Amino acid sequence: MSTGGLVTIGQAILHPPLGFLSLEAIPGNPHSGHNVLTRPRGLQNTDAKGVRWAADPLPPGFGRIDAWSSVSRADRTLATISLVYLIQGGADLQSQRSSEDLLSGFILFDQALPFSVIFDIAPGVSMTLHWLLFLE
């Protein structure tokens, strides 16, 4: 049975409207290098809906490409992000892997409750990271 344009309660919780999200600084800001991020709450290892990043001033040698007045990119990858999920038997799966050249941006998790978020930041680059939380 089709629900037309209706959003189920489950969909609304998994992917809430952006206006219902808030920011929480990830301890250790600014981050650099290899990071395995978690936000443990109860039985959940990462209780968040996504991650927001902002590159601190780019190091010498990095170029900046201003595509629009509000969107700036670097001339190379600043960070590689992937989500880790645990499946039955303890094996892990990485998903939603992306290479980011945006100086600031965010990623919303397409599946609920990842085990961790891997955030590999290019050498010489530092980033301020925040969790995206639902109604907190």
DRENFI-420662 format. One record per residue (C-alpha): residue number from 1; residue in one letter; y, z, x. Coordinates in steps of 0.5 Angstrom, whole numbers. Each point is the difference from the previous one (the first is absolute). Layout:
! residues N
<k NUM; r a; north Y; up Z; east X>
...
This chain:
! residues 136
<k 1; r m; north 0; up 0; east 0>
<k 2; r s; north 7; up -2; east 3>
<k 3; r t; north 5; up 5; east 0>
<k 4; r g; north 6; up -5; east 1>
<k 5; r g; north 5; up 2; east 4>
<k 6; r l; north -1; up 8; east -1>
<k 7; r v; north -2; up 4; east 7>
<k 8; r t; north -5; up 5; east -1>
<k 9; r i; north 1; up 7; east 2>
<k 10; r g; north -5; up -1; east 6>
<k 11; r q; north 4; up -6; east 3>
<k 12; r a; north 7; up 4; east -1>
<k 13; r i; north -3; up 6; east 4>
<k 14; r l; north -3; up -5; east 5>
<k 15; r h; north 7; up -4; east 1>
<k 16; r p; north 5; up 4; east -3>
<k 17; r p; north 7; up -4; east -1>
<k 18; r l; north 4; up 1; east 6>
<k 19; r g; north 6; up 4; east -3>
<k 20; r f; north -6; up 6; east -1>
<k 21; r l; north -1; up 0; east 8>
<k 22; r s; north 3; up 5; east 4>
<k 23; r l; north 0; up 0; east 8>
<k 24; r e; north -3; up 6; east 5>
<k 25; r a; north 1; up -1; east 7>
<k 26; r i; north -6; up 0; east 4>
<k 27; r p; north 0; up 5; east 5>
<k 28; r g; north 1; up -2; east 7>
<k 29; r n; north 6; up -5; east -1>
<k 30; r p; north 1; up -5; east 3>
<k 31; r h; north -7; up -2; east 2>
<k 32; r s; north -2; up -5; east 5>
<k 33; r g; north -7; up -3; east 3>
<k 34; r h; north -6; up 1; east -4>
<k 35; r n; north 0; up 5; east -6>
<k 36; r v; north -5; up 2; east -5>
<k 37; r l; north 4; up 3; east -6>
<k 38; r t; north -3; up 4; east -5>
<k 39; r r; north 3; up 5; east -6>
<k 40; r p; north -6; up 5; east -2>
<k 41; r r; north 1; up 3; east -7>
<k 42; r g; north -6; up 3; east -3>
<k 43; r l; north -6; up -5; east 1>
<k 44; r q; north 4; up -6; east 1>
<k 45; r n; north 1; up -1; east 8>
<k 46; r t; north 7; up -5; east -2>
<k 47; r d; north 3; up 2; east -6>
<k 48; r a; north 6; up -5; east -1>
<k 49; r k; north 1; up -7; east -3>
<k 50; r g; north 3; up -3; east 6>
<k 51; r v; north 4; up 0; east 7>
<k 52; r r; north 7; up -2; east 1>
<k 53; r w; north 2; up -2; east 7>
<k 54; r a; north 7; up -1; east 4>
<k 55; r a; north 0; up -2; east 7>
<k 56; r d; north 5; up 4; east 5>
<k 57; r p; north 4; up -5; east 4>
<k 58; r l; north -4; up -5; east 3>
<k 59; r p; north -1; up 0; east 7>
<k 60; r p; north 3; up -5; east 5>
<k 61; r g; north -4; up -6; east 0>
<k 62; r f; north -1; up 0; east -7>
<k 63; r g; north 4; up -5; east -4>
<k 64; r r; north 2; up 1; east -7>
<k 65; r i; north 0; up -5; east -6>
<k 66; r d; north 5; up 1; east -6>
<k 67; r a; north -3; up -4; east -5>
<k 68; r w; north 4; up 3; east -6>
<k 69; r s; north 6; up 5; east 0>
<k 70; r s; north -5; up 5; east -2>
<k 71; r v; north -7; up -2; east 4>
<k 72; r s; north 0; up 0; east 7>
<k 73; r r; north -6; up -2; east 4>
<k 74; r a; north -2; up 0; east 8>
<k 75; r d; north -3; up -6; east 3>
<k 76; r r; north -7; up 3; east 1>
<k 77; r t; north -4; up 5; east -3>
<k 78; r l; north 3; up 7; east 0>
<k 79; r a; north -6; up 4; east -3>
<k 80; r t; north -7; up -2; east -3>
<k 81; r i; north -3; up 5; east -6>
<k 82; r s; north -6; up 0; east -3>
<k 83; r l; north -3; up 5; east -5>
<k 84; r v; north -7; up 4; east 1>
<k 85; r y; north -5; up 1; east -6>
<k 86; r l; north -6; up 4; east 1>
<k 87; r i; north -6; up -2; east -4>
<k 88; r q; north -7; up 3; east -2>
<k 89; r g; north -4; up 2; east 6>
<k 90; r g; north 7; up 1; east 4>
<k 91; r a; north 1; up -7; east 3>
<k 92; r d; north 7; up -2; east 0>
<k 93; r l; north 4; up -6; east -3>
<k 94; r q; north 6; up -3; east 3>
<k 95; r s; north 5; up -4; east -6>
<k 96; r q; north 7; up -2; east -1>
<k 97; r r; north 1; up -2; east 7>
<k 98; r s; north 6; up -3; east 2>
<k 99; r s; north 5; up -1; east 6>
<k 100; r e; north 7; up 1; east -2>
<k 101; r d; north 6; up -2; east 4>
<k 102; r l; north 5; up 3; east -5>
<k 103; r l; north 5; up 5; east 2>
<k 104; r s; north -1; up 4; east -6>
<k 105; r g; north -5; up -1; east -6>
<k 106; r f; north -6; up 3; east -4>
<k 107; r i; north -7; up -1; east -2>
<k 108; r l; north -3; up 3; east -6>
<k 109; r f; north -7; up 1; east 0>
<k 110; r d; north -4; up -4; east -4>
<k 111; r q; north -6; up 4; east -1>
<k 112; r a; north 1; up 8; east -1>
<k 113; r l; north -1; up 5; east 5>
<k 114; r p; north -1; up -3; east 7>
<k 115; r f; north -4; up 5; east 5>
<k 116; r s; north 6; up -2; east 5>
<k 117; r v; north 5; up -5; east 2>
<k 118; r i; north 0; up -3; east 7>
<k 119; r f; north 7; up -2; east 2>
<k 120; r d; north 0; up -3; east 7>
<k 121; r i; north 7; up -1; east 2>
<k 122; r a; north 2; up -5; east 6>
<k 123; r p; north 1; up 3; east 7>
<k 124; r g; north 8; up 2; east 1>
<k 125; r v; north 1; up 0; east -8>
<k 126; r s; north 1; up 7; east -4>
<k 127; r m; north 0; up 0; east -7>
<k 128; r t; north 2; up 6; east -5>
<k 129; r l; north -6; up 0; east -6>
<k 130; r h; north 0; up 3; east -7>
<k 131; r w; north -6; up 1; east -5>
<k 132; r l; north 2; up -3; east -7>
<k 133; r l; north -2; up 5; east -5>
<k 134; r f; north -1; up 0; east -7>
<k 135; r l; north 5; up 5; east -4>
<k 136; r e; north 0; up 5; east 5>
